[in-house]
Amino acid sequence: MRCIPARDFSVGKAFLWKGAIYDDPPYQRESFVWSVAKQQRFLDSLLNGFDVPKIYLHDLRGRHPTRVYAVIDGKQRLNTIWQFLEDGLPLADNFTIEPTNTPEVPPGVMPPRAGARFSDLAPFWQKALKRTALAVVLVQDATEENIEDLFSRLNSGEPLNAAEKRNARGGDMAALVRVVARRPFIVERLGWTRSRFQHLELATRLLLIEEADRAGGPLPDVGGRALDAFVESNRRLAAAERDDLLARVDAGLGLMERVFDRGDPLLARQPPLPLYYLFVREVERTDGAAVDGLRAFLEGFRRESLAALEPPNGQSDGTIVEFTQLGGQRPTDGGSLARRLDILMDRFRAALPVAAR
């Protein structure tokens, strides 16, 4: 692997080559994680001539039919440039050109104003921005493992979390995790934030659950170490195994779509998701028609659980207390998941009409 500084790589070139730059390779982080304020601060630096961090691009020339580069580090900076030059982003409300940074401007040319978009800039400033040099490093003769390692090293100042590290390792299971993480249920219906790859964490847990079920084993631990081992041990995955796992998860998520609404408050936090997934799947196996009534049951169970935390006269339901304690103390433990699933199923059966039990 070689790292070579690119020559004459400007803002304008980055925009011109947008279609040939792959900004979402497997080792990348989630798209558009910069806030608007951070994007505007970067634009401020460009227009004021301040130094900005290097951008690292994997040189794909001659190796890919349509892509010339893949972004290793600098994705948010490139996306900010593309958005601004396409008029999708304004300058900050307090933007100013520092007097000492003003280039030699022809008479009568107004500097960029606060809140302006690219099309609002005077032609002189549009050209000046496009000519602004970017510090770009081209990474050549690199394997996938080289790229993944470099990406992790470049982000050492902002440590990768567990899900990001698993994603950066690559391999067949990591690729399958990314496919599941883009399923509509995960993208559209969850109330908790998708930042820092929480959607990948959930996708890995669901795949691990389905793999254990396929093997006929007990419910697995779904904590960080178990997820690491699962992804690492399945770096090479047969196509038939991959397709079967994906079909299983798709079926489970299809059931979840029957139960939960978009932005459902019951899904406001990630920890209950694997348990709900297991519960909905188990009810469907027992009585498929009962799935459509699970939303009301789970809402009632949640109210009952909250009420049990502050029982009158010191009385409490021991089963619900156990359920709550297990969820708080051992949320990712396989034994805890199995016991909480049993409690949910017992409660659900008790709530059914006598003729339906």
SULRA-V135304 format. One record per pair of residues at least 6 apart in sequence whose C-alpha atoms are under 8 Angstrom apart, sorted by the first residue. I is the first residue (numbers start at 1). J is the second residue. D is the distance in Angstrom with one decimal. If there is no record, write none. Layout:
((I,J,D) (I,J,D))
//
This chain:
((1,139,6.9) (1,140,5.8) (1,141,4.9) (1,142,4.6) (1,143,7.6) (1,146,7.1) (2,139,5.6) (2,140,5.2) (2,141,6.4) (2,142,7.3) (3,137,6.2) (3,138,5.6) (3,139,4.6) (3,140,6.4) (4,137,5.5) (4,138,5.1) (4,139,6.5) (4,140,7.7) (5,135,7.5) (5,136,6.0) (5,137,4.4) (5,138,6.0) (6,135,7.5) (6,136,5.4) (6,137,5.6) (6,138,6.0) (8,133,6.8) (9,133,6.0) (9,134,5.7) (9,135,7.3) (9,136,6.7) (10,130,6.5) (10,131,5.6) (10,132,5.4) (10,133,4.2) (10,134,5.2) (11,81,7.2) (11,129,6.7) (11,130,4.8) (11,131,6.3) (11,132,5.7) (11,133,6.4) (11,134,6.5) (12,129,7.6) (12,130,4.1) (12,131,6.2) (12,132,7.7) (13,130,7.6) (14,78,7.3) (15,81,7.2) (15,82,6.0) (15,85,7.6) (18,82,7.6) (19,67,7.6) (20,66,6.3) (20,67,4.4) (20,68,5.2) (20,69,6.6) (21,67,5.8) (21,68,6.0) (21,69,4.8) (21,70,5.5) (21,71,7.1) (22,67,6.4) (22,68,7.8) (22,69,6.1) (22,70,4.4) (22,71,6.2) (23,70,5.9) (23,71,5.1) (23,75,6.1) (24,31,7.5) (24,70,7.6) (24,71,7.2) (25,70,6.6) (25,71,7.1) (25,72,8.0) (26,167,7.2) (26,168,7.1) (26,170,7.2) (26,175,7.4) (27,72,7.6) (27,147,7.9) (27,148,6.0) (27,151,7.2) (27,167,6.2) (27,168,4.5) (27,169,7.6) (27,170,7.1) (28,71,7.8) (28,72,6.8) (28,73,7.9) (28,151,7.9) (28,168,7.4) (29,164,7.2) (29,196,7.8) (29,197,7.6) (30,195,7.3) (30,196,7.2) (30,197,6.8) (31,75,7.9) (31,76,7.6) (32,76,6.4) (32,79,7.5) (33,76,7.4) (33,195,7.1) (34,76,6.6) (37,92,7.3) (39,76,8.0) (39,77,7.6) (39,80,5.8) (40,90,7.5) (40,91,5.7) (40,92,5.6) (41,92,7.6) (42,52,7.8) (42,77,7.4) (42,80,7.9) (43,80,7.7) (43,81,7.6) (43,91,7.2) (44,91,7.5) (44,95,6.9) (44,96,8.0) (45,51,7.0) (45,52,7.1) (46,52,7.6) (46,129,7.2) (46,132,7.2) (47,97,7.4) (47,129,6.3) (48,97,6.0) (48,98,6.6) (48,101,5.7) (48,102,7.3) (49,101,6.5) (49,132,7.9) (52,134,7.8) (52,135,7.7) (53,135,7.2) (54,74,7.2) (54,134,7.3) (54,135,4.9) (54,136,5.6) (54,137,7.0) (55,71,7.9) (55,72,7.8) (55,73,5.6) (55,74,4.7) (55,134,7.7) (55,135,6.2) (55,136,4.7) (55,137,6.2) (56,71,6.3) (56,72,5.3) (56,73,5.0) (56,74,6.5) (56,136,5.8) (56,137,4.8) (56,138,6.0) (56,139,7.0) (57,69,5.8) (57,70,5.5) (57,71,4.7) (57,72,5.4) (57,73,7.1) (57,136,7.2) (57,137,6.2) (57,138,5.0) (57,139,6.0) (58,69,5.4) (58,70,4.9) (58,71,6.2) (58,72,6.4) (58,138,5.9) (58,139,4.7) (58,140,6.4) (58,142,7.9) (58,147,7.8) (59,68,6.5) (59,69,5.0) (59,70,6.9) (59,138,5.8) (59,139,5.6) (59,140,5.4) (60,67,6.7) (60,68,5.0) (60,69,5.2) (60,70,7.1) (60,140,7.9) (61,67,7.5) (61,68,5.0) (61,69,7.2) (62,68,8.0) (72,147,7.2) (72,150,7.9) (72,151,5.9) (73,151,6.7) (73,154,7.2) (80,89,7.9) (83,89,5.8) (84,90,6.9) (84,117,6.8) (84,118,6.1) (85,118,5.6) (85,119,7.9) (86,118,7.4) (87,117,5.5) (87,118,5.6) (87,119,6.6) (88,117,7.7) (89,117,6.4) (90,115,5.2) (90,116,5.3) (90,117,4.6) (90,118,7.5) (91,113,7.9) (91,114,5.8) (91,115,4.6) (91,116,5.4) (91,117,6.3) (92,114,5.8) (92,115,5.3) (93,114,4.9) (93,115,5.0) (94,114,5.7) (94,115,7.8) (95,113,6.8) (95,114,4.6) (95,115,7.3) (96,112,7.4) (96,113,6.7) (96,114,6.6) (97,111,7.0) (97,112,7.3) (105,124,7.8) (109,122,6.9) (109,124,7.5) (110,122,6.9) (111,121,7.7) (111,122,7.6) (111,125,7.4) (112,120,7.9) (112,121,5.7) (112,122,7.4) (112,125,7.3) (118,126,7.0) (144,170,7.9) (145,169,7.5) (145,170,7.8) (148,168,5.4) (148,169,6.3) (148,170,7.4) (149,168,7.8) (149,169,8.0) (151,168,7.7) (152,160,7.2) (152,165,7.5) (152,168,7.2) (161,196,7.3) (162,224,6.9) (163,196,7.9) (163,197,6.1) (163,198,7.3) (163,200,6.4) (163,201,5.7) (164,196,7.4) (164,197,6.5) (166,174,6.9) (166,228,6.5) (166,231,7.0) (167,174,5.6) (167,175,7.9) (170,235,7.3) (171,231,7.9) (171,232,7.9) (171,234,7.5) (171,235,4.2) (171,236,6.3) (172,234,6.7) (172,235,5.0) (172,236,5.3) (172,237,5.6) (173,231,5.5) (173,232,8.0) (173,234,5.6) (173,235,5.7) (173,236,7.3) (173,237,6.8) (173,242,8.0) (174,231,6.3) (174,235,7.4) (176,242,7.3) (176,246,7.7) (177,200,6.3) (177,203,5.6) (177,204,5.7) (177,207,7.6) (178,200,6.5) (178,203,7.7) (180,203,5.7) (180,246,7.3) (180,249,7.7) (181,187,7.3) (181,199,5.5) (181,200,5.5) (181,202,7.6) (181,203,5.3) (185,253,6.6) (185,256,7.8) (185,257,6.6) (186,199,6.8) (187,199,7.9) (188,262,6.3) (188,263,7.4) (189,260,7.7) (189,261,6.4) (189,262,3.9) (189,263,4.9) (189,264,6.8) (190,262,6.7) (190,263,5.3) (190,264,6.8) (190,267,5.7) (190,268,6.7) (191,262,7.9) (191,263,4.6) (191,264,6.3) (191,265,6.7) (191,267,5.6) (191,268,4.3) (191,269,6.9) (192,267,7.2) (192,268,5.0) (192,269,5.3) (192,270,6.6) (202,270,7.5) (202,273,7.8) (202,274,7.7) (204,227,6.7) (205,222,5.7) (205,227,7.0) (205,274,7.1) (206,249,6.7) (206,274,6.7) (207,245,6.7) (207,246,7.8) (207,249,6.7) (208,220,7.5) (208,222,7.4) (208,227,7.5) (208,230,7.0) (209,219,6.7) (209,220,6.6) (209,222,7.9) (210,245,6.6) (210,248,6.7) (210,249,6.9) (211,245,6.8) (212,218,6.8) (212,219,6.6) (212,220,6.6) (213,219,7.4) (218,334,7.6) (219,334,5.1) (219,335,7.1) (219,337,7.2) (219,338,6.4) (220,333,7.3) (220,334,4.6) (220,335,7.9) (221,332,5.7) (221,333,4.6) (221,334,4.2) (221,335,7.7) (222,332,5.0) (222,333,6.5) (222,334,7.0) (223,332,5.1) (223,333,7.0) (252,277,6.9) (252,280,7.9) (252,281,6.2) (253,277,7.7) (255,280,6.8) (255,281,7.1) (255,291,7.5) (256,277,6.8) (256,280,6.8) (258,291,7.4) (258,292,6.3) (259,291,6.9) (259,292,6.0) (259,293,7.6) (259,294,6.2) (259,295,5.4) (260,266,7.9) (260,295,6.5) (266,299,7.4) (267,273,6.9) (271,331,6.8) (275,337,6.5) (275,340,7.7) (275,341,6.7) (278,341,7.2) (279,341,6.2) (279,344,7.3) (279,345,7.2) (280,291,6.6) (280,294,7.6) (283,290,6.9) (283,291,6.4) (283,345,7.7) (284,290,7.0) (284,291,5.9) (297,348,7.2) (305,320,6.0) (305,321,7.6) (305,324,7.3) (308,316,5.6) (308,317,6.4) (308,320,7.0) (308,321,7.0) (309,316,7.6) (309,321,7.4) (310,316,7.9) (319,343,7.3) (323,339,7.9) (323,340,5.6) (323,343,7.2) (326,336,5.9) (326,340,7.4) (327,336,7.4) (327,340,7.8) (330,336,6.2) (331,337,7.1) (349,357,6.3) (350,357,7.9))
//
